[in-house]
């Protein structure tokens, strides 16, 4: 995968995650997509003043995963990780 392809995936993920985060009162910190140990990992870091709960992280993960499946933003297998710094 070329750097411009990675940027395209990150841009599409950012578009998909923004309404999800807005509905939960969360903000996007960073999205990364890279190969690690022979597998692709998509990481989305989110934040909320006062902290993010595990339930909120789970909701973002579930809703974003569904949105990315519909959009087919990533054309191959990857692991999605949603976290808070």
C-alpha positions, 0 to 999 in steps of 0.5 A: 500500500502506498502512502497516498492510499493510507492517507485516503483510508485515514480520510475516509475513516475520519469522515465516517467517525465524526458523526459517531463521535459528535453523537457521543460528545467525543472528539477525534484525537488521531487516526493511524493506519499501518502495518504491524507484524504482518497485519494492518491496524487501524487506530482511532484515538478519541477524547472527552473532557473528564474522560472516556468510558469503556462503554463509549469506546465500545460504542464507537468501535461497534458503530465505526466498524459497521460504517466502515463495512458499509463504506468498504473504506479498507479493501482488506483485513485489518484490526480496528482499535479505538482508544483514549489517550 
